[in-house]
Amino acid sequence: MTDLNSHLEKLETHLARFRQTGIMNLIGGQSVPAASGETFQTVSPVDESPIAGVAMGDKDDIDAAARAAREAFPAWAAIDGAKRKKILHDIADAIVERAEEIAICECWDTGQAYRFMSKAALRGAENFRFFADLAPSARDGKSLPSPHHLNVTSRAPIGSVGVITPWNTPFMLSTWKIAPALAAGCTVVHKPAEFSPLTARILAEIAHDAGLPDGVWNLVNGLGETAGKALTEHRDIKAIAFVGESRTGSMIMKQGADTLKRVHFELGGKNPVVVFDDADLERALDAVIFMIYSLNGERCTSSSRLLVQETIAEEFHARLVERIGKLKVGHPLDPATEIGPLIDKTHFDKVLSYVDAGRQDGATLAAGGARIGNKGWFVEPTLFTGANSAMRIAQEEVFGPFLTSITFKDEVEALAIANDVDYGLTGYLWTNDLTRTLRFSDALEAGMIWVNSENVRHLPTPFGGMKASGIGRDGGDWSFEFYMEQKNIAFATGQHKMTRLGA
Ligand code: NAD
């Protein structure tokens, strides 16, 4: 039985132990409170009730975790690739076994709807399986013969790395960053978002129980400006894989400068979905709705700007408004719910402030725009039409169920509007004109583009953004390039002519 009541009963069972012991850090294989003994509360966005106390890690805890990761590194880097593969598959198996627990906890901690989090938990397992299978070949290189040398490249894990994750789909995103680091042979210190610590703790426990050696994966909870900052500044941490806001990425780059930190950034987006009048409008409508209102719109790849051709705009908007009115906003643990509450009050205030901004700038509020109820951070799915590219609602990442629609006349204008933002993460294109799809996708400034499709991930493809949306790509070898050092060794194949000085 998977109705709201049964999920609520299961939630109580899953939370009981966290309520008793709090959410501890995991350092060197040991569950420990923060060195300072301090804790903070994680609170559910559904009803603002406290969930559990969380270890308030700081510099000392990061230092202990970085030391544990450094000590564990040589053995983990040297372990047989096949053994590493087996452990990562064991982690994936355990994720599948505990997928329901993970999804229920994630919904309660973040407000994301169960229908999406149940899939996200299983995606976490797939991420581990994908990188598990690549582990044995992670060190492979190339043979590059030149006239007098045989050049041979190989890869070696960079060392201990810091992984810093946000609160939107935190479980899945953590697996997406940590699995390749482990497959490459790196050891990890993970600092999850302070708003969503539950599933990061479950994930670290799963890895520990699956036989990952102590110190290979360390978890330190805490605030970004203290624990997160200390991680980015630590000299034993060789690289930072970060997912979060563009502004935070820029801070991390500065913080990591003294220790010459290698950085990998997956940042914000203001992604366009461009609908031409020759498109399959029924499917385009489904995709437009899915890509902004799923995951509460708290999704880096959401298509938050609808660019719709003038000739079809009126009809498309009318159908959009009708469908928005039928979206089910409700308790995230109700399997029927499509949109849950936003993560917290600050974010809720930010999202609603964009309703004021849209009105002030002269756009038309065509749907939503208000709070639902007076408990929890529920907002109506919102649509602004009649916007233009200069407006704040067309330029800034709102990160909620909030769509801004702009009309365009022709392809040239559509492209100019699409590229007229600081971000460049994803783009979605709806048209049946083949040559236009080729031209447009080539000129569109985005790291990932889907043509006549919503966002469907294929793990071997490169994931990441351009402009203010990120630095670096993830997926297969792209991940290994970040977590590993490339080494070239040139062997002379004979007695080639050498320049002799002072001879
Ligand atoms: P955020 O930048 O506020 O926080 C992300 C993480 O960084 C948290 O763990 C936080 O504690 C930590 N942090 C904050 N300040 C820090 C500092 N000075 N030093 C080190 N760490 C620090 O982001 P958020 O609000 O949690 O997440 C939402 C953002 O993430 C959105 O902008 C979204 O687009 C982006 N995001 C991007 C992708 C992508 O793949 N491009 C995926 C998911 C989310």
Boltz pocket constraint, residues with backbone or C-beta under 6 A from the ligand:
constraints:
  - pocket:
      binder: B
      contacts: [[A, 164], [A, 165], [A, 166], [A, 167], [A, 168], [A, 173], [A, 191], [A, 192], [A, 193], [A, 194], [A, 222], [A, 223], [A, 224], [A, 225], [A, 227], [A, 228], [A, 229], [A, 232], [A, 243], [A, 244], [A, 245], [A, 246], [A, 248], [A, 249], [A, 251], [A, 252], [A, 255], [A, 265], [A, 266], [A, 267], [A, 268], [A, 269], [A, 299], [A, 300], [A, 301], [A, 397], [A, 399], [A, 425], [A, 465], [A, 469], [A, 470]]
      max_distance: 6.0
